[in-house]
Amino acid sequence: MNSRTLWSRILVIVGGIAMVIGAIDPLEGSFAVLIGSGLVMVGTYLSRTNKKTLTYWIVVFSLIAIGMGIMVALSAMGGIGGSSGRSMWWGILVLPYPVGWIMGIVNLLIRLIKSISRRKEPV
């Protein structure tokens, strides 16, 4: 295994773990999710995989970044609902964040299942 492949696997694994751990607390953990998705994106690029998978991870990273940016901005303005004066409908603007996270986790699970099934090939 060359060093590029090794670094690719390390980045994808560390990024995936960061995405899962960051989901425990959606606001403060969003930074870990963003960094984790970035690591997976770079790891996917280093693995020289097909362009569809790399494009997929660019979309995942972009969705997470956009949703997280809106979430942080809304939080800085006092949040939504309650006494903030903003309707709960403002929460729709945050939807790219969980959509991107779900897309990323599903892709990581599919990659994990394919990796495990390749190792269990009959002799």
LUMPA-853834 format. One record per atom (N, C-alpha, C, O): residue number from 1; residue in three letters; chain; atom name; z, y, x. Coordinates in steps of 0.02 Angstrom, whole numbers, plus 50000, padded with zeros to 5 digits. Layout:
N
(r NUM,ALA,A,CA,(Z,Y,X));
...
This chain:
123
(r 1,MET,A,N,(50000,49942,50042));
(r 1,MET,A,CA,(50000,50000,50000));
(r 1,MET,A,C,(50000,50062,50045));
(r 1,MET,A,O,(50042,50069,50089));
(r 2,ASN,A,N,(49951,50106,50033));
(r 2,ASN,A,CA,(49949,50166,50075));
(r 2,ASN,A,C,(50000,50218,50050));
(r 2,ASN,A,O,(50029,50211,49997));
(r 3,SER,A,N,(50009,50270,50090));
(r 3,SER,A,CA,(50060,50320,50074));
(r 3,SER,A,C,(50043,50359,50010));
(r 3,SER,A,O,(50089,50380,49974));
(r 4,ARG,A,N,(49979,50370,49997));
(r 4,ARG,A,CA,(49959,50406,49936));
(r 4,ARG,A,C,(49980,50368,49874));
(r 4,ARG,A,O,(50006,50397,49826));
(r 5,THR,A,N,(49968,50303,49873));
(r 5,THR,A,CA,(49987,50261,49817));
(r 5,THR,A,C,(50063,50259,49809));
(r 5,THR,A,O,(50088,50261,49753));
(r 6,LEU,A,N,(50098,50253,49864));
(r 6,LEU,A,CA,(50171,50252,49863));
(r 6,LEU,A,C,(50198,50316,49833));
(r 6,LEU,A,O,(50241,50314,49788));
(r 7,TRP,A,N,(50174,50374,49857));
(r 7,TRP,A,CA,(50198,50438,49831));
(r 7,TRP,A,C,(50179,50446,49757));
(r 7,TRP,A,O,(50218,50475,49719));
(r 8,SER,A,N,(50122,50421,49738));
(r 8,SER,A,CA,(50101,50424,49669));
(r 8,SER,A,C,(50151,50387,49624));
(r 8,SER,A,O,(50172,50412,49572));
(r 9,ARG,A,N,(50168,50327,49645));
(r 9,ARG,A,CA,(50216,50287,49605));
(r 9,ARG,A,C,(50285,50320,49603));
(r 9,ARG,A,O,(50318,50321,49551));
(r 10,ILE,A,N,(50307,50346,49660));
(r 10,ILE,A,CA,(50373,50378,49663));
(r 10,ILE,A,C,(50375,50438,49616));
(r 10,ILE,A,O,(50423,50447,49578));
(r 11,LEU,A,N,(50323,50480,49618));
(r 11,LEU,A,CA,(50321,50539,49575));
(r 11,LEU,A,C,(50319,50521,49501));
(r 11,LEU,A,O,(50352,50554,49460));
(r 12,VAL,A,N,(50281,50470,49483));
(r 12,VAL,A,CA,(50278,50450,49413));
(r 12,VAL,A,C,(50345,50422,49389));
(r 12,VAL,A,O,(50367,50438,49334));
(r 13,ILE,A,N,(50377,50382,49430));
(r 13,ILE,A,CA,(50442,50353,49411));
(r 13,ILE,A,C,(50495,50408,49406));
(r 13,ILE,A,O,(50531,50410,49356));
(r 14,VAL,A,N,(50501,50451,49456));
(r 14,VAL,A,CA,(50551,50504,49455));
(r 14,VAL,A,C,(50537,50552,49397));
(r 14,VAL,A,O,(50583,50573,49362));
(r 15,GLY,A,N,(50473,50569,49387));
(r 15,GLY,A,CA,(50456,50613,49331));
(r 15,GLY,A,C,(50472,50583,49264));
(r 15,GLY,A,O,(50496,50618,49219));
(r 16,GLY,A,N,(50458,50519,49255));
(r 16,GLY,A,CA,(50473,50485,49193));
(r 16,GLY,A,C,(50548,50484,49179));
(r 16,GLY,A,O,(50570,50495,49122));
(r 17,ILE,A,N,(50587,50470,49230));
(r 17,ILE,A,CA,(50660,50471,49222));
(r 17,ILE,A,C,(50685,50541,49204));
(r 17,ILE,A,O,(50728,50548,49161));
(r 18,ALA,A,N,(50657,50592,49236));
(r 18,ALA,A,CA,(50677,50661,49219));
(r 18,ALA,A,C,(50659,50678,49147));
(r 18,ALA,A,O,(50696,50714,49114));
(r 19,MET,A,N,(50602,50654,49124));
(r 19,MET,A,CA,(50582,50667,49054));
(r 19,MET,A,C,(50630,50635,49005));
(r 19,MET,A,O,(50647,50665,48953));
(r 20,VAL,A,N,(50652,50575,49020));
(r 20,VAL,A,CA,(50699,50540,48975));
(r 20,VAL,A,C,(50768,50573,48977));
(r 20,VAL,A,O,(50798,50585,48924));
(r 21,ILE,A,N,(50793,50587,49037));
(r 21,ILE,A,CA,(50860,50617,49043));
(r 21,ILE,A,C,(50860,50688,49013));
(r 21,ILE,A,O,(50909,50708,48981));
(r 22,GLY,A,N,(50807,50726,49023));
(r 22,GLY,A,CA,(50804,50793,48997));
(r 22,GLY,A,C,(50803,50797,48922));
(r 22,GLY,A,O,(50822,50848,48893));
(r 23,ALA,A,N,(50782,50743,48889));
(r 23,ALA,A,CA,(50779,50743,48816));
(r 23,ALA,A,C,(50848,50738,48784));
(r 23,ALA,A,O,(50854,50747,48724));
(r 24,ILE,A,N,(50899,50723,48823));
(r 24,ILE,A,CA,(50967,50718,48795));
(r 24,ILE,A,C,(50989,50785,48766));
(r 24,ILE,A,O,(51018,50787,48712));
(r 25,ASP,A,N,(50974,50839,48801));
(r 25,ASP,A,CA,(50990,50906,48776));
(r 25,ASP,A,C,(50926,50946,48773));
(r 25,ASP,A,O,(50900,50967,48825));
(r 26,PRO,A,N,(50899,50957,48713));
(r 26,PRO,A,CA,(50832,50987,48708));
(r 26,PRO,A,C,(50824,51056,48740));
(r 26,PRO,A,O,(50770,51070,48766));
(r 27,LEU,A,N,(50875,51099,48739));
(r 27,LEU,A,CA,(50865,51165,48767));
(r 27,LEU,A,C,(50875,51166,48843));
(r 27,LEU,A,O,(50830,51184,48880));
(r 28,GLU,A,N,(50934,51146,48867));
(r 28,GLU,A,CA,(50946,51147,48939));
(r 28,GLU,A,C,(50907,51093,48974));
(r 28,GLU,A,O,(50887,51101,49032));
(r 29,GLY,A,N,(50895,51037,48941));
(r 29,GLY,A,CA,(50857,50983,48971));
(r 29,GLY,A,C,(50782,50995,48973));
(r 29,GLY,A,O,(50745,50958,49004));
(r 30,SER,A,N,(50760,51048,48939));
(r 30,SER,A,CA,(50688,51061,48937));
(r 30,SER,A,C,(50661,51076,49007));
(r 30,SER,A,O,(50603,51061,49021));
(r 31,PHE,A,N,(50701,51104,49050));
(r 31,PHE,A,CA,(50679,51118,49118));
(r 31,PHE,A,C,(50668,51052,49155));
(r 31,PHE,A,O,(50620,51046,49193));
(r 32,ALA,A,N,(50711,51003,49145));
(r 32,ALA,A,CA,(50702,50937,49176));
(r 32,ALA,A,C,(50640,50902,49147));
(r 32,ALA,A,O,(50603,50870,49184));
(r 33,VAL,A,N,(50629,50910,49083));
(r 33,VAL,A,CA,(50569,50880,49051));
(r 33,VAL,A,C,(50506,50912,49079));
(r 33,VAL,A,O,(50457,50877,49094));
(r 34,LEU,A,N,(50507,50978,49086));
(r 34,LEU,A,CA,(50448,51013,49113));
(r 34,LEU,A,C,(50434,50992,49185));
(r 34,LEU,A,O,(50377,50977,49203));
(r 35,ILE,A,N,(50486,50990,49227));
(r 35,ILE,A,CA,(50477,50970,49296));
(r 35,ILE,A,C,(50455,50896,49300));
(r 35,ILE,A,O,(50412,50879,49339));
(r 36,GLY,A,N,(50486,50854,49258));
(r 36,GLY,A,CA,(50467,50783,49256));
(r 36,GLY,A,C,(50395,50773,49237));
(r 36,GLY,A,O,(50359,50732,49267));
(r 37,SER,A,N,(50372,50809,49185));
(r 37,SER,A,CA,(50302,50801,49165));
(r 37,SER,A,C,(50255,50827,49219));
(r 37,SER,A,O,(50200,50801,49228));
(r 38,GLY,A,N,(50276,50879,49255));
(r 38,GLY,A,CA,(50237,50903,49311));
(r 38,GLY,A,C,(50232,50852,49367));
(r 38,GLY,A,O,(50179,50843,49397));
(r 39,LEU,A,N,(50288,50818,49381));
(r 39,LEU,A,CA,(50287,50766,49432));
(r 39,LEU,A,C,(50241,50708,49413));
(r 39,LEU,A,O,(50204,50682,49454));
(r 40,VAL,A,N,(50245,50688,49349));
(r 40,VAL,A,CA,(50201,50634,49326));
(r 40,VAL,A,C,(50128,50656,49331));
(r 40,VAL,A,O,(50085,50616,49350));
(r 41,MET,A,N,(50114,50719,49314));
(r 41,MET,A,CA,(50045,50744,49318));
(r 41,MET,A,C,(50020,50742,49390));
(r 41,MET,A,O,(49964,50720,49402));
(r 42,VAL,A,N,(50061,50764,49437));
(r 42,VAL,A,CA,(50041,50762,49508));
(r 42,VAL,A,C,(50034,50690,49532));
(r 42,VAL,A,O,(49988,50674,49569));
(r 43,GLY,A,N,(50081,50647,49511));
(r 43,GLY,A,CA,(50076,50576,49529));
(r 43,GLY,A,C,(50013,50544,49501));
(r 43,GLY,A,O,(49982,50502,49534));
(r 44,THR,A,N,(49994,50563,49441));
(r 44,THR,A,CA,(49932,50537,49411));
(r 44,THR,A,C,(49872,50562,49450));
(r 44,THR,A,O,(49824,50524,49461));
(r 45,TYR,A,N,(49874,50624,49472));
(r 45,TYR,A,CA,(49819,50651,49513));
(r 45,TYR,A,C,(49814,50614,49580));
(r 45,TYR,A,O,(49759,50598,49602));
(r 46,LEU,A,N,(49871,50601,49611));
(r 46,LEU,A,CA,(49870,50567,49675));
(r 46,LEU,A,C,(49846,50495,49670));
(r 46,LEU,A,O,(49819,50467,49718));
(r 47,SER,A,N,(49855,50464,49612));
(r 47,SER,A,CA,(49835,50394,49604));
(r 47,SER,A,C,(49760,50387,49597));
(r 47,SER,A,O,(49734,50331,49593));
(r 48,ARG,A,N,(49725,50442,49594));
(r 48,ARG,A,CA,(49651,50442,49588));
(r 48,ARG,A,C,(49630,50401,49527));
(r 48,ARG,A,O,(49580,50364,49528));
(r 49,THR,A,N,(49667,50410,49473));
(r 49,THR,A,CA,(49650,50375,49411));
(r 49,THR,A,C,(49590,50409,49379));
(r 49,THR,A,O,(49564,50458,49405));
(r 50,ASN,A,N,(49569,50384,49322));
(r 50,ASN,A,CA,(49511,50413,49289));
(r 50,ASN,A,C,(49527,50484,49263));
(r 50,ASN,A,O,(49585,50502,49256));
(r 51,LYS,A,N,(49475,50522,49250));
(r 51,LYS,A,CA,(49484,50592,49230));
(r 51,LYS,A,C,(49517,50598,49162));
(r 51,LYS,A,O,(49551,50648,49148));
(r 52,LYS,A,N,(49508,50548,49118));
(r 52,LYS,A,CA,(49539,50551,49051));
(r 52,LYS,A,C,(49615,50551,49057));
(r 52,LYS,A,O,(49648,50589,49022));
(r 53,THR,A,N,(49642,50509,49099));
(r 53,THR,A,CA,(49714,50505,49107));
(r 53,THR,A,C,(49741,50570,49138));
(r 53,THR,A,O,(49794,50594,49116));
(r 54,LEU,A,N,(49707,50597,49187));
(r 54,LEU,A,CA,(49729,50659,49217));
(r 54,LEU,A,C,(49725,50716,49166));
(r 54,LEU,A,O,(49771,50757,49162));
(r 55,THR,A,N,(49672,50719,49128));
(r 55,THR,A,CA,(49665,50770,49076));
(r 55,THR,A,C,(49720,50763,49024));
(r 55,THR,A,O,(49748,50812,49001));
(r 56,TYR,A,N,(49736,50701,49006));
(r 56,TYR,A,CA,(49790,50687,48958));
(r 56,TYR,A,C,(49855,50717,48984));
(r 56,TYR,A,O,(49892,50749,48945));
(r 57,TRP,A,N,(49871,50707,49048));
(r 57,TRP,A,CA,(49934,50732,49075));
(r 57,TRP,A,C,(49933,50808,49084));
(r 57,TRP,A,O,(49986,50840,49082));
(r 58,ILE,A,N,(49875,50836,49094));
(r 58,ILE,A,CA,(49871,50910,49096));
(r 58,ILE,A,C,(49886,50937,49026));
(r 58,ILE,A,O,(49921,50988,49020));
(r 59,VAL,A,N,(49861,50904,48975));
(r 59,VAL,A,CA,(49875,50925,48906));
(r 59,VAL,A,C,(49950,50916,48890));
(r 59,VAL,A,O,(49981,50960,48860));
(r 60,VAL,A,N,(49978,50860,48911));
(r 60,VAL,A,CA,(50050,50847,48899));
(r 60,VAL,A,C,(50092,50901,48933));
(r 60,VAL,A,O,(50137,50930,48902));
(r 61,PHE,A,N,(50077,50916,48996));
(r 61,PHE,A,CA,(50114,50967,49032));
(r 61,PHE,A,C,(50106,51035,48998));
(r 61,PHE,A,O,(50155,51072,48991));
(r 62,SER,A,N,(50046,51052,48977));
(r 62,SER,A,CA,(50033,51116,48945));
(r 62,SER,A,C,(50071,51122,48879));
(r 62,SER,A,O,(50101,51174,48865));
(r 63,LEU,A,N,(50071,51069,48838));
(r 63,LEU,A,CA,(50108,51071,48775));
(r 63,LEU,A,C,(50182,51081,48787));
(r 63,LEU,A,O,(50214,51120,48753));
(r 64,ILE,A,N,(50209,51044,48835));
(r 64,ILE,A,CA,(50280,51050,48850));
(r 64,ILE,A,C,(50296,51121,48875));
(r 64,ILE,A,O,(50346,51150,48856));
(r 65,ALA,A,N,(50254,51148,48919));
(r 65,ALA,A,CA,(50266,51215,48946));
(r 65,ALA,A,C,(50262,51268,48891));
(r 65,ALA,A,O,(50304,51314,48889));
(r 66,ILE,A,N,(50213,51264,48847));
(r 66,ILE,A,CA,(50206,51312,48793));
(r 66,ILE,A,C,(50265,51308,48746));
(r 66,ILE,A,O,(50296,51359,48730));
(r 67,GLY,A,N,(50281,51248,48723));
(r 67,GLY,A,CA,(50337,51239,48677));
(r 67,GLY,A,C,(50403,51260,48708));
(r 67,GLY,A,O,(50445,51290,48674));
(r 68,MET,A,N,(50413,51244,48771));
(r 68,MET,A,CA,(50475,51263,48805));
(r 68,MET,A,C,(50479,51338,48813));
(r 68,MET,A,O,(50533,51367,48803));
(r 69,GLY,A,N,(50424,51370,48830));
(r 69,GLY,A,CA,(50424,51443,48837));
(r 69,GLY,A,C,(50442,51478,48771));
(r 69,GLY,A,O,(50481,51526,48771));
(r 70,ILE,A,N,(50414,51453,48717));
(r 70,ILE,A,CA,(50430,51482,48651));
(r 70,ILE,A,C,(50503,51468,48633));
(r 70,ILE,A,O,(50537,51512,48606));
(r 71,MET,A,N,(50526,51408,48648));
(r 71,MET,A,CA,(50595,51391,48632));
(r 71,MET,A,C,(50644,51435,48671));
(r 71,MET,A,O,(50694,51458,48643));
(r 72,VAL,A,N,(50631,51446,48734));
(r 72,VAL,A,CA,(50675,51489,48775));
(r 72,VAL,A,C,(50672,51561,48750));
(r 72,VAL,A,O,(50723,51595,48747));
(r 73,ALA,A,N,(50612,51584,48732));
(r 73,ALA,A,CA,(50606,51653,48707));
(r 73,ALA,A,C,(50643,51662,48642));
(r 73,ALA,A,O,(50678,51712,48632));
(r 74,LEU,A,N,(50636,51614,48596));
(r 74,LEU,A,CA,(50672,51619,48532));
(r 74,LEU,A,C,(50747,51616,48543));
(r 74,LEU,A,O,(50785,51651,48510));
(r 75,SER,A,N,(50769,51574,48589));
(r 75,SER,A,CA,(50840,51570,48605));
(r 75,SER,A,C,(50866,51635,48634));
(r 75,SER,A,O,(50921,51657,48618));
(r 76,ALA,A,N,(50826,51667,48677));
(r 76,ALA,A,CA,(50846,51730,48707));
(r 76,ALA,A,C,(50850,51786,48655));
(r 76,ALA,A,O,(50888,51834,48664));
(r 77,MET,A,N,(50811,51779,48602));
(r 77,MET,A,CA,(50812,51830,48549));
(r 77,MET,A,C,(50866,51816,48496));
(r 77,MET,A,O,(50869,51851,48446));
(r 78,GLY,A,N,(50906,51766,48508));
(r 78,GLY,A,CA,(50961,51752,48461));
(r 78,GLY,A,C,(50951,51691,48419));
(r 78,GLY,A,O,(50992,51677,48375));
(r 79,GLY,A,N,(50899,51654,48431));
(r 79,GLY,A,CA,(50888,51592,48394));
(r 79,GLY,A,C,(50852,51603,48328));
(r 79,GLY,A,O,(50823,51656,48315));
(r 80,ILE,A,N,(50854,51551,48286));
(r 80,ILE,A,CA,(50822,51555,48220));
(r 80,ILE,A,C,(50872,51535,48167));
(r 80,ILE,A,O,(50921,51500,48181));
(r 81,GLY,A,N,(50860,51558,48107));
(r 81,GLY,A,CA,(50905,51541,48051));
(r 81,GLY,A,C,(50971,51576,48057));
(r 81,GLY,A,O,(50983,51615,48104));
(r 82,GLY,A,N,(51015,51563,48010));
(r 82,GLY,A,CA,(51082,51592,48012));
(r 82,GLY,A,C,(51080,51668,48010));
(r 82,GLY,A,O,(51044,51698,47971));
(r 83,SER,A,N,(51119,51699,48054));
(r 83,SER,A,CA,(51124,51772,48055));
(r 83,SER,A,C,(51073,51805,48102));
(r 83,SER,A,O,(51078,51865,48115));
(r 84,SER,A,N,(51027,51767,48128));
(r 84,SER,A,CA,(50978,51795,48175));
(r 84,SER,A,C,(50927,51839,48140));
(r 84,SER,A,O,(50896,51882,48172));
(r 85,GLY,A,N,(50918,51830,48076));
(r 85,GLY,A,CA,(50868,51869,48040));
(r 85,GLY,A,C,(50799,51838,48041));
(r 85,GLY,A,O,(50752,51865,48011));
(r 86,ARG,A,N,(50791,51782,48076));
(r 86,ARG,A,CA,(50727,51747,48078));
(r 86,ARG,A,C,(50732,51683,48037));
(r 86,ARG,A,O,(50781,51647,48041));
(r 87,SER,A,N,(50680,51670,48000));
(r 87,SER,A,CA,(50677,51611,47958));
(r 87,SER,A,C,(50676,51547,48001));
(r 87,SER,A,O,(50656,51549,48059));
(r 88,MET,A,N,(50697,51492,47971));
(r 88,MET,A,CA,(50693,51428,48006));
(r 88,MET,A,C,(50621,51407,48018));
(r 88,MET,A,O,(50607,51364,48060));
(r 89,TRP,A,N,(50574,51438,47983));
(r 89,TRP,A,CA,(50503,51423,47992));
(r 89,TRP,A,C,(50479,51442,48062));
(r 89,TRP,A,O,(50427,51417,48083));
(r 90,TRP,A,N,(50514,51485,48097));
(r 90,TRP,A,CA,(50496,51501,48165));
(r 90,TRP,A,C,(50500,51440,48210));
(r 90,TRP,A,O,(50470,51438,48264));
(r 91,GLY,A,N,(50537,51390,48188));
(r 91,GLY,A,CA,(50544,51328,48227));
(r 91,GLY,A,C,(50478,51291,48235));
(r 91,GLY,A,O,(50471,51250,48280));
(r 92,ILE,A,N,(50430,51305,48191));
(r 92,ILE,A,CA,(50364,51272,48197));
(r 92,ILE,A,C,(50331,51290,48263));
(r 92,ILE,A,O,(50293,51250,48291));
(r 93,LEU,A,N,(50345,51349,48289));
(r 93,LEU,A,CA,(50315,51370,48352));
(r 93,LEU,A,C,(50338,51327,48411));
(r 93,LEU,A,O,(50305,51326,48463));
(r 94,VAL,A,N,(50393,51292,48403));
(r 94,VAL,A,CA,(50421,51251,48457));
(r 94,VAL,A,C,(50390,51180,48457));
(r 94,VAL,A,O,(50401,51142,48504));
(r 95,LEU,A,N,(50352,51163,48406));
(r 95,LEU,A,CA,(50325,51095,48399));
(r 95,LEU,A,C,(50284,51069,48458));
(r 95,LEU,A,O,(50284,51009,48470));
(r 96,PRO,A,N,(50249,51111,48496));
(r 96,PRO,A,CA,(50213,51082,48553));
(r 96,PRO,A,C,(50259,51046,48603));
(r 96,PRO,A,O,(50237,50999,48636));
(r 97,TYR,A,N,(50321,51068,48609));
(r 97,TYR,A,CA,(50368,51036,48656));
(r 97,TYR,A,C,(50382,50963,48637));
(r 97,TYR,A,O,(50371,50920,48679));
(r 98,PRO,A,N,(50405,50948,48576));
(r 98,PRO,A,CA,(50417,50877,48561));
(r 98,PRO,A,C,(50353,50836,48556));
(r 98,PRO,A,O,(50353,50776,48571));
(r 99,VAL,A,N,(50298,50867,48535));
(r 99,VAL,A,CA,(50235,50830,48532));
(r 99,VAL,A,C,(50213,50810,48602));
(r 99,VAL,A,O,(50193,50752,48613));
(r 100,GLY,A,N,(50217,50856,48649));
(r 100,GLY,A,CA,(50200,50840,48719));
(r 100,GLY,A,C,(50246,50788,48749));
(r 100,GLY,A,O,(50224,50744,48786));
(r 101,TRP,A,N,(50311,50793,48732));
(r 101,TRP,A,CA,(50359,50744,48759));
(r 101,TRP,A,C,(50343,50674,48732));
(r 101,TRP,A,O,(50343,50626,48770));
(r 102,ILE,A,N,(50331,50669,48667));
(r 102,ILE,A,CA,(50315,50604,48637));
(r 102,ILE,A,C,(50251,50576,48667));
(r 102,ILE,A,O,(50247,50517,48683));
(r 103,MET,A,N,(50199,50618,48674));
(r 103,MET,A,CA,(50137,50595,48705));
(r 103,MET,A,C,(50149,50568,48776));
(r 103,MET,A,O,(50121,50517,48795));
(r 104,GLY,A,N,(50191,50603,48814));
(r 104,GLY,A,CA,(50205,50582,48882));
(r 104,GLY,A,C,(50243,50516,48885));
(r 104,GLY,A,O,(50227,50472,48925));
(r 105,ILE,A,N,(50294,50509,48843));
(r 105,ILE,A,CA,(50334,50448,48843));
(r 105,ILE,A,C,(50292,50388,48820));
(r 105,ILE,A,O,(50298,50334,48848));
(r 106,VAL,A,N,(50250,50398,48770));
(r 106,VAL,A,CA,(50207,50344,48747));
(r 106,VAL,A,C,(50160,50322,48803));
(r 106,VAL,A,O,(50151,50262,48814));
(r 107,ASN,A,N,(50130,50369,48838));
(r 107,ASN,A,CA,(50086,50352,48894));
(r 107,ASN,A,C,(50123,50315,48949));
(r 107,ASN,A,O,(50097,50267,48977));
(r 108,LEU,A,N,(50184,50338,48965));
(r 108,LEU,A,CA,(50223,50304,49017));
(r 108,LEU,A,C,(50241,50233,48996));
(r 108,LEU,A,O,(50239,50188,49037));
(r 109,LEU,A,N,(50258,50223,48932));
(r 109,LEU,A,CA,(50273,50156,48908));
(r 109,LEU,A,C,(50212,50110,48912));
(r 109,LEU,A,O,(50217,50052,48930));
(r 110,ILE,A,N,(50154,50137,48894));
(r 110,ILE,A,CA,(50092,50097,48898));
(r 110,ILE,A,C,(50078,50078,48971));
(r 110,ILE,A,O,(50060,50021,48985));
(r 111,ARG,A,N,(50087,50126,49017));
(r 111,ARG,A,CA,(50077,50111,49088));
(r 111,ARG,A,C,(50126,50059,49112));
(r 111,ARG,A,O,(50107,50015,49152));
(r 112,LEU,A,N,(50188,50063,49090));
(r 112,LEU,A,CA,(50239,50014,49110));
(r 112,LEU,A,C,(50221,49944,49084));
(r 112,LEU,A,O,(50225,49895,49121));
(r 113,ILE,A,N,(50200,49940,49022));
(r 113,ILE,A,CA,(50182,49875,48993));
(r 113,ILE,A,C,(50122,49845,49029));
(r 113,ILE,A,O,(50121,49786,49044));
(r 114,LYS,A,N,(50072,49886,49045));
(r 114,LYS,A,CA,(50013,49861,49082));
(r 114,LYS,A,C,(50033,49838,49151));
(r 114,LYS,A,O,(50008,49788,49175));
(r 115,SER,A,N,(50078,49874,49184));
(r 115,SER,A,CA,(50101,49856,49250));
(r 115,SER,A,C,(50138,49789,49250));
(r 115,SER,A,O,(50127,49747,49293));
(r 116,ILE,A,N,(50180,49780,49200));
(r 116,ILE,A,CA,(50218,49717,49194));
(r 116,ILE,A,C,(50171,49659,49178));
(r 116,ILE,A,O,(50179,49605,49206));
(r 117,SER,A,N,(50123,49670,49134));
(r 117,SER,A,CA,(50078,49616,49115));
(r 117,SER,A,C,(50032,49596,49173));
(r 117,SER,A,O,(50012,49538,49178));
(r 118,ARG,A,N,(50015,49643,49217));
(r 118,ARG,A,CA,(49974,49626,49276));
(r 118,ARG,A,C,(50013,49583,49325));
(r 118,ARG,A,O,(49984,49541,49359));
(r 119,ARG,A,N,(50079,49592,49328));
(r 119,ARG,A,CA,(50120,49552,49374));
(r 119,ARG,A,C,(50131,49481,49348));
(r 119,ARG,A,O,(50144,49436,49388));
(r 120,LYS,A,N,(50125,49471,49283));
(r 120,LYS,A,CA,(50139,49406,49254));
(r 120,LYS,A,C,(50074,49366,49242));
(r 120,LYS,A,O,(50071,49325,49196));
(r 121,GLU,A,N,(50024,49378,49283));
(r 121,GLU,A,CA,(49962,49340,49275));
(r 121,GLU,A,C,(49975,49267,49293));
(r 121,GLU,A,O,(50012,49252,49339));
(r 122,PRO,A,N,(49943,49221,49255));
(r 122,PRO,A,CA,(49953,49150,49269));
(r 122,PRO,A,C,(49926,49130,49338));
(r 122,PRO,A,O,(49878,49159,49363));
(r 123,VAL,A,N,(49958,49081,49367));
(r 123,VAL,A,CA,(49939,49059,49434));
(r 123,VAL,A,C,(49882,49011,49432));
(r 123,VAL,A,O,(49859,48987,49483));
